[in-house]
Structures are given as C-alpha cells and as structure tokens.
Amino acid sequence: MRASKPVLILSFTLLVVMLGYGMVLPIMPFYIKALGAGGRELGWLMATYALMQLIFAPLWGVLSDRVGRKPVLAVGVLGYAISLLMFGLAATFWMLFAARSLSGILSSATMPTAMAFIGDAAPEKERSGGMGQLGAAMGIGVVAGPLLGGWLSTGSLSLPFFVGAGLAFVSFLLVIAILPESHAPRPSAEQTAPITRDGLRALFFSPAGILLLLIFIMSFGLTGFQGITGLYVVDKFDFTTTQVGAIWMIMGGMLIAVQGALIGPLTKKFGEMALIAAGLVGGALGFLGMSLAADYATTLLAVAVFTLALALTGPALNAAISAYAGERQGMLMGLNSAAGSLGKVAGPLWAGYLYEANIEYPYLSGAATLLLALLVSVAGMRAARAHVV
C-alpha cells in the first residue's frame, strides 16, 4: 500500500502514542521514587495502562462504527495529550495514577480506529501493507521513545511529558484539519444493529474469533519475551547495559524494516495465512534459540529470528481479521486491541512466575505456546475456506 496522506497522518498519530508510551518507561521509576512510592505502586501503574486498554478498546471500536473514525480518533489523541500534560504536572502518586488510567482509556481509541480506517479504505490485497506501515511507525516510537525520554529527562523529569503532549496536540490538529472520514456515520435507522450475546458467540467461534485468539497468543508471547529477556541475559551471561540495549535496538530496527518495507510484497506473493504460519514457527524457534544461546552472538541471533517472525505475523493477522469485519471494522479492531492488551497483562506475569522456578522455563513455555498457536492457525485456515465456500 502506497503511503497516502491519510496513512501518513495515521502513522504519525500511532508514532506519537508509542513515543509517549516509550518515554514513560525509563522515567517512571525515578518519578515514582520522587513521589515517595515504591515497586508495588509501579506495578499497579504498569498494569493499569494495559487493563484500561483491555476494557475500553472494544468500546471505542464500536463507537467508531457508529459515529465515524475521525471523531473517535480526534478524541483519543486530544485526550492522550491531556493525560501526558497531567503526567508532567503530577505532584502526588494519585495524580500520576489518574493520568496513567486516563492515558490507557484514551490511547486505546487510537490503534483500533487507525486499523479500522485502513480496513475501510484499503483494497483487500493492500491491507497488510497498510497495517505494516502502521506497525513500522509504532516500532519507531517503541525504539525512539525510551531514548528520547532519557535524553529529555536529564534536566527535568517533567519535560518529556510536556514534549509528548505537544506532539499529541499537533497530531490532533492534523486529524481534525486533514484526515478524511473513511466510514461516514449513518442515520439512526440505518445504523448497524447492536451485536447480541448470540452474535458475539458466533463471532468468537468464527474464523475471526480464531484470529483474535492468535492475536492474544502472539501478544502473550511477545510481552513475556520482552518482560523477561533483560533480566535473563544479565543473570545468565552478565550482559552490560550496552549489550542489553542492543537487544532492544535490534528488535525495534527489524520490526521497522520488515513491517515498513517487506510485508506488502510478501503478503501479495504468499498470502496472510502463510505468513502467519511461518511467523509462528519462527517465533517458536526464536524462543528455543534463547534457551540454547551460549554467548552474546547466539543471543542476538535468537532475538533476530524471534523478531523477524513477529514482524511477519502481526500485520498479517490484522489484515486477515479485517477481511471478516464487514460493517463492523471498528468493533472487531477494538476486540483485536483488547486481545492484544489481555496478552500484555498475562504474558509478563506468566513469564515472571516461571522465571522464579527456572530461568529457562519462560522460553520453553513460549515455544510450546506458539506451536499450539500454529495448530490453531491451521484450524483457522480450514474454517476460513469453509467460510468462503
């Protein structure tokens, strides 16, 4: 998919959101300490963000189906700017907690709405390319956010939040002034009927439901990998901070390169389901490679294999699920985001408990989980063929 003006605006919006998320990571422990809080409070802050996204992303998605993508995206970005401003002005832990909760609630409007926009506007064969460009922008934010946050915070812990708020406000102005509407709201008589409990049950047992399960599994595996790898390489190999930093740089760089340039052509040649299957196999090999790594070079190789697999799978999953959305792009992309958020909550917790038992167990468990997901994807392909027939 060619980078049209709407795609560039959406990419910039998600870049800003992930920059804000990334900038928080290196600063938050110092912020917590300055406000007299400790590790328990830090854990609540981290979990609250993902929990709010889990709860509210589907609601934002349904709302965007009813009133259009543009107003929901605008509210999400403006609210995110306000939450970052609250971060910078926080003088107590509870102000920080309120800002973090608001950030999770409102930032959850951006990703599903942006993906629903691509689902509305892009031809089916170009959706993976569009999703890949959004993923690349998010990858840049994940890589640049911690670096920018660390650099800006040398003089003031609040400055990164004010910069992030300013960028979010610029994104809000671009959405309001330039972004077209891809899904015009309909008169109330023509609106999509609200989904029922039976409708939800049918959705979750359809090919789209299988894809949602795969999205949860991939998020579960990715965040478990990210959450434990830094500690793992320090405990096992006594890596330095520079070596640990190189691991995240490789992950971010590969995500940007593969999702930004390769996903579109590979999808056109092989199809989404083939990329999903290849990504799951590669991800399992990456997990196993981490448990077998013997030095710095083999660790980087395992990380590269894992990240390449992940970069292939994410946009392909998003594009595949979009194909089943019909008039409910927003709702299904909201459920997509919620499934990913649930994985972000469960993955690091599961990996952490396993790590306490044996430092190799999180990687062995991750490999087994992705191989199980491969079986699920095979069932999904069969269900998809039956759906088409």
C-alpha positions as CSV (number, residue, x, y, z in Angstrom):
1,M,0.0,0.0,0.0
2,R,1.4,3.4,-1.0
3,A,1.9,5.8,1.8
4,S,-1.0,8.2,1.0
5,K,-1.7,11.3,3.1
6,P,-4.2,9.6,5.4
7,V,-1.8,6.7,6.1
8,L,1.0,9.2,6.9
9,I,-1.3,11.0,9.4
10,L,-2.4,7.7,11.0
11,S,1.2,6.6,11.1
12,F,2.3,9.8,12.8
13,T,-0.6,9.5,15.3
14,L,0.5,6.0,16.3
15,L,4.1,7.1,16.4
16,V,3.2,9.8,18.8
17,V,1.2,7.4,21.0
18,M,4.1,4.9,21.1
19,L,6.6,7.7,21.7
20,G,4.7,8.7,24.8
21,Y,4.4,5.1,25.9
22,G,8.2,4.6,25.4
23,M,9.2,7.8,27.1
24,V,7.4,6.8,30.2
25,L,9.4,3.5,30.6
26,P,12.8,4.9,31.6
27,I,11.4,7.8,33.6
28,M,8.7,6.2,35.6
29,P,10.9,4.5,38.3
30,F,12.5,7.9,39.1
31,Y,9.1,9.6,39.0
32,I,7.8,7.1,41.4
33,K,10.7,7.5,43.8
34,A,10.4,11.3,43.7
35,L,6.8,11.0,44.7
36,G,7.6,8.7,47.6
37,A,6.1,5.5,46.1
38,G,7.7,2.1,45.6
39,G,7.7,-1.1,43.5
40,R,4.2,-2.1,44.3
41,E,2.8,1.2,43.1
42,L,5.0,1.0,40.0
43,G,3.5,-2.4,39.2
44,W,0.0,-1.0,39.6
45,L,0.8,1.8,37.2
46,M,2.1,-0.6,34.5
47,A,-0.8,-3.0,34.9
48,T,-3.5,-0.2,34.9
49,Y,-2.5,1.1,31.5
50,A,-2.9,-2.3,29.8
51,L,-6.1,-3.0,31.8
52,M,-7.7,0.2,30.7
53,Q,-6.9,-0.6,27.1
54,L,-8.4,-4.0,27.5
55,I,-11.6,-2.6,28.8
56,F,-12.1,0.4,26.6
57,A,-10.6,-0.5,23.2
58,P,-13.7,-2.6,22.1
59,L,-16.0,0.3,23.2
60,W,-14.1,2.8,21.2
61,G,-14.2,0.5,18.2
62,V,-18.0,0.1,18.4
63,L,-18.4,3.9,18.7
64,S,-16.2,4.4,15.6
65,D,-18.6,2.1,13.7
66,R,-21.5,4.4,14.7
67,V,-20.2,7.9,14.6
68,G,-17.2,7.5,12.2
69,R,-13.4,7.0,12.6
70,K,-12.3,10.7,12.6
71,P,-14.1,12.0,15.7
72,V,-13.1,8.9,17.8
73,L,-9.5,9.3,16.7
74,A,-9.5,13.0,17.4
75,V,-11.0,12.5,20.9
76,G,-8.4,9.8,21.6
77,V,-5.4,11.9,20.5
78,L,-6.6,15.0,22.3
79,G,-7.3,13.1,25.5
80,Y,-3.9,11.5,25.2
81,A,-2.3,14.9,25.0
82,I,-4.2,16.0,28.2
83,S,-3.1,12.8,30.0
84,L,0.6,13.5,29.2
85,L,0.2,17.0,30.4
86,M,-1.2,15.6,33.7
87,F,1.8,13.4,34.0
88,G,4.1,16.3,33.7
89,L,2.1,18.3,36.4
90,A,1.7,15.4,38.8
91,A,2.7,16.3,42.3
92,T,1.3,13.1,44.1
93,F,1.1,9.4,43.3
94,W,-2.6,9.6,42.9
95,M,-2.4,12.3,40.3
96,L,0.1,10.1,38.5
97,F,-2.3,7.1,38.8
98,A,-5.2,9.2,37.4
99,A,-3.0,10.3,34.5
100,R,-1.9,6.8,33.7
101,S,-5.5,5.5,33.9
102,L,-6.7,8.3,31.6
103,S,-3.9,7.6,29.2
104,G,-4.9,3.9,28.9
105,I,-8.5,4.8,28.4
106,L,-8.0,7.4,25.7
107,S,-4.9,6.0,23.9
108,S,-6.9,2.8,23.4
109,A,-9.1,4.8,20.9
110,T,-6.2,5.4,18.5
111,M,-4.9,1.9,17.4
112,P,-8.2,0.2,16.7
113,T,-9.6,3.2,14.9
114,A,-6.5,3.6,12.8
115,M,-6.6,0.0,11.8
116,A,-10.3,0.2,11.1
117,F,-9.6,3.2,8.8
118,I,-7.1,1.0,6.8
119,G,-9.8,-1.7,6.7
120,D,-12.3,0.8,5.3
121,A,-10.0,2.5,2.8
122,A,-7.5,-0.1,1.5
123,P,-8.2,-2.7,-1.1
124,E,-8.0,-6.2,0.4
125,K,-4.7,-7.0,-1.2
126,E,-3.1,-3.8,0.2
127,R,-4.3,-4.1,3.7
128,S,-1.3,-6.0,5.0
129,G,1.0,-3.3,3.6
130,G,-1.1,-0.5,5.2
131,M,-1.1,-2.4,8.6
132,G,2.7,-2.9,8.2
133,Q,3.3,0.8,7.7
134,L,1.3,1.5,10.9
135,G,3.3,-1.2,12.7
136,A,6.6,0.3,11.4
137,A,5.6,3.7,12.8
138,M,4.8,2.1,16.2
139,G,8.1,0.3,16.1
140,I,9.9,3.7,15.6
141,G,8.0,5.0,18.6
142,V,9.0,2.0,20.7
143,V,12.7,2.4,19.8
144,A,12.9,6.2,20.0
145,G,10.6,6.7,23.0
146,P,13.0,5.5,25.7
147,L,16.0,7.2,24.1
148,L,14.1,10.5,23.8
149,G,12.7,10.2,27.3
150,G,16.1,9.5,28.8
151,W,17.7,12.4,26.9
152,L,15.0,15.0,27.7
153,S,14.8,14.0,31.4
154,T,18.4,14.9,32.2
155,G,17.3,18.4,33.2
156,S,13.7,17.8,34.3
157,L,11.7,14.6,34.7
158,S,8.6,16.5,33.6
159,L,10.0,17.8,30.2
160,P,9.4,14.6,28.2
161,F,5.8,14.6,29.1
162,F,5.3,18.2,28.0
163,V,7.1,17.4,24.7
164,G,4.9,14.3,24.2
165,A,1.8,16.4,25.0
166,G,2.8,18.9,22.4
167,L,3.4,16.3,19.7
168,A,0.0,14.7,20.5
169,F,-1.7,18.1,20.1
170,V,0.0,18.5,16.7
171,S,-1.4,15.1,15.7
172,F,-4.8,16.1,16.9
173,L,-4.7,19.2,14.7
174,L,-3.7,17.1,11.7
175,V,-6.5,14.6,12.3
176,I,-9.1,17.5,12.6
177,A,-7.8,19.5,9.6
178,I,-6.6,17.0,7.0
179,L,-7.7,13.4,7.7
180,P,-10.8,12.5,5.7
181,E,-13.6,10.3,7.1
182,S,-13.4,6.7,5.9
183,H,-16.6,5.5,7.5
184,A,-19.4,8.1,7.4
185,P,-21.9,7.8,10.2
186,R,-25.3,6.7,9.0
187,P,-28.8,7.8,10.0
188,S,-30.0,6.0,13.1
189,A,-32.4,3.9,11.1
190,E,-29.6,2.6,9.0
191,Q,-27.0,2.0,11.8
192,T,-25.6,-1.4,12.3
193,A,-27.8,-3.3,14.8
194,P,-26.2,-3.7,18.2
195,I,-24.4,-7.1,18.5
196,T,-26.2,-9.6,20.7
197,R,-24.8,-12.3,23.0
198,D,-25.6,-14.9,20.4
199,G,-23.8,-12.7,17.8
200,L,-20.7,-12.5,20.0
201,R,-20.7,-16.2,20.5
202,A,-21.0,-16.7,16.7
203,L,-18.1,-14.2,16.2
204,F,-15.8,-15.9,18.7
205,F,-16.4,-19.3,17.0
206,S,-15.9,-17.9,13.5
207,P,-12.6,-17.5,11.7
208,A,-12.4,-14.0,13.1
209,G,-12.6,-15.5,16.6
210,I,-9.7,-17.8,15.9
211,L,-7.7,-14.9,14.6
212,L,-8.4,-13.0,17.9
213,L,-7.1,-16.0,19.8
214,L,-3.9,-15.9,17.7
215,I,-3.5,-12.2,18.4
216,F,-3.8,-12.9,22.2
217,I,-1.2,-15.7,21.9
218,M,1.2,-13.5,19.9
219,S,0.9,-10.6,22.4
220,F,1.2,-13.0,25.3
221,G,4.4,-14.4,23.8
222,L,5.9,-11.1,22.8
223,T,5.4,-9.3,26.1
224,G,6.6,-12.3,28.0
225,F,9.7,-12.4,25.9
226,Q,10.3,-8.6,26.3
227,G,9.5,-8.6,30.0
228,I,12.0,-11.3,31.0
229,T,14.8,-11.2,28.4
230,G,16.7,-8.2,30.0
231,L,16.8,-10.0,33.4
232,Y,17.6,-13.3,31.7
233,V,20.7,-12.2,29.8
234,V,22.0,-10.4,32.9
235,D,21.6,-13.4,35.2
236,K,22.8,-15.9,32.6
237,F,25.6,-14.0,30.8
238,D,26.2,-10.9,33.0
239,F,25.5,-8.7,30.0
240,T,26.2,-5.0,30.3
241,T,23.6,-2.2,29.9
242,T,25.0,-1.5,26.4
243,Q,24.6,-5.2,25.4
244,V,21.0,-5.3,26.7
245,G,20.3,-2.0,24.9
246,A,21.5,-3.6,21.6
247,I,18.9,-6.3,22.0
248,W,16.0,-3.8,22.1
249,M,17.6,-1.9,19.2
250,I,17.7,-5.0,17.1
251,M,14.1,-5.8,17.9
252,G,12.9,-2.3,17.1
253,G,15.0,-2.0,14.0
254,M,13.9,-5.3,12.5
255,L,10.2,-4.5,13.2
256,I,10.5,-1.2,11.4
257,A,12.4,-2.6,8.4
258,V,10.2,-5.7,7.9
259,Q,6.8,-4.1,8.6
260,G,7.6,-0.9,6.7
261,A,9.1,-2.4,3.5
262,L,8.5,-6.2,3.2
263,I,5.1,-7.1,4.5
264,G,3.2,-5.7,1.5
265,P,5.2,-7.6,-1.2
266,L,5.4,-10.8,0.9
267,T,1.7,-10.8,1.5
268,K,0.9,-10.4,-2.2
269,K,3.2,-13.3,-3.0
270,F,2.4,-15.8,-0.2
271,G,-0.9,-14.6,1.4
272,E,-1.7,-13.7,5.0
273,M,-2.2,-17.2,6.4
274,A,1.1,-18.4,5.1
275,L,2.9,-15.5,6.7
276,I,1.1,-16.2,10.0
277,A,2.1,-19.9,10.0
278,A,5.7,-19.0,9.1
279,G,5.8,-16.4,11.8
280,L,4.6,-18.8,14.5
281,V,7.2,-21.4,13.5
282,G,9.9,-18.7,13.5
283,G,8.7,-17.4,16.9
284,A,8.9,-20.8,18.4
285,L,12.4,-21.3,17.1
286,G,13.4,-17.9,18.5
287,F,12.2,-18.9,21.9
288,L,14.1,-22.2,21.8
289,G,17.2,-20.3,20.5
290,M,17.1,-18.1,23.6
291,S,17.1,-21.1,25.9
292,L,20.0,-22.6,23.9
293,A,22.1,-19.4,23.5
294,A,25.6,-19.7,24.7
295,D,27.0,-16.2,24.2
296,Y,26.3,-12.7,23.0
297,A,26.3,-13.6,19.3
298,T,23.9,-16.5,19.6
299,T,21.6,-14.4,21.8
300,L,21.4,-11.7,19.2
301,L,20.7,-14.4,16.5
302,A,17.8,-15.8,18.6
303,V,16.4,-12.3,19.1
304,A,16.7,-11.6,15.4
305,V,14.8,-14.8,14.5
306,F,12.1,-14.1,17.0
307,T,11.6,-10.5,15.9
308,L,11.5,-11.4,12.2
309,A,8.8,-13.9,12.9
310,L,6.8,-11.4,14.9
311,A,7.2,-8.7,12.3
312,L,5.7,-11.1,9.7
313,T,2.8,-12.2,11.8
314,G,1.4,-9.0,13.3
315,P,0.3,-7.1,10.2
316,A,-0.9,-10.4,8.5
317,L,-3.1,-11.1,11.5
318,N,-4.5,-7.6,11.5
319,A,-5.2,-7.7,7.8
320,A,-6.8,-11.2,7.9
321,I,-9.1,-10.2,10.7
322,S,-10.1,-7.0,8.9
323,A,-11.3,-9.2,6.0
324,Y,-14.1,-10.7,8.2
325,A,-15.2,-7.4,9.7
326,G,-17.6,-6.2,7.1
327,E,-19.5,-3.1,8.5
328,R,-18.1,-3.8,12.0
329,Q,-14.4,-2.8,11.3
330,G,-14.3,-0.6,14.4
331,M,-15.8,-3.2,16.7
332,L,-13.6,-6.1,15.5
333,M,-10.4,-3.9,15.6
334,G,-11.4,-2.9,19.1
335,L,-11.6,-6.6,20.1
336,N,-8.3,-7.0,18.3
337,S,-6.7,-4.4,20.5
338,A,-8.4,-5.8,23.6
339,A,-7.0,-9.3,22.8
340,G,-3.5,-7.8,22.5
341,S,-3.9,-5.9,25.8
342,L,-5.0,-9.1,27.6
343,G,-1.8,-10.7,26.3
344,K,0.2,-7.8,27.6
345,V,-1.3,-8.3,31.1
346,A,-1.0,-12.1,31.2
347,G,2.3,-12.6,29.3
348,P,4.8,-10.8,31.7
349,L,3.0,-12.2,34.8
350,W,3.2,-15.8,33.4
351,A,6.9,-15.4,32.4
352,G,7.8,-13.8,35.7
353,Y,6.4,-16.7,37.8
354,L,8.0,-19.3,35.5
355,Y,11.3,-17.4,35.7
356,E,11.3,-17.8,39.5
357,A,11.1,-21.6,39.1
358,N,13.7,-21.8,36.4
359,I,15.1,-19.1,34.1
360,E,14.8,-21.3,31.0
361,Y,11.1,-22.1,31.6
362,P,9.6,-18.9,30.1
363,Y,11.3,-19.6,26.7
364,L,10.3,-23.3,26.7
365,S,6.8,-22.3,27.6
366,G,6.8,-19.6,24.9
367,A,7.9,-22.1,22.2
368,A,5.2,-24.6,23.2
369,T,2.6,-21.8,23.2
370,L,3.4,-20.7,19.7
371,L,3.4,-24.2,18.4
372,L,0.0,-24.6,19.9
373,A,-1.0,-21.4,18.1
374,L,0.3,-23.0,14.8
375,L,-2.3,-25.8,15.3
376,V,-4.9,-23.1,15.9
377,S,-3.9,-21.3,12.7
378,V,-4.3,-24.5,10.7
379,A,-7.8,-24.8,12.1
380,G,-8.3,-21.2,11.2
381,M,-7.3,-21.7,7.6
382,R,-9.8,-24.6,7.3
383,A,-12.5,-22.5,8.9
384,A,-11.7,-19.7,6.5
385,R,-12.0,-21.9,3.5
386,A,-15.4,-23.2,4.8
387,H,-16.4,-19.6,5.4
388,V,-15.7,-18.7,1.8
389,V,-17.5,-21.8,0.5
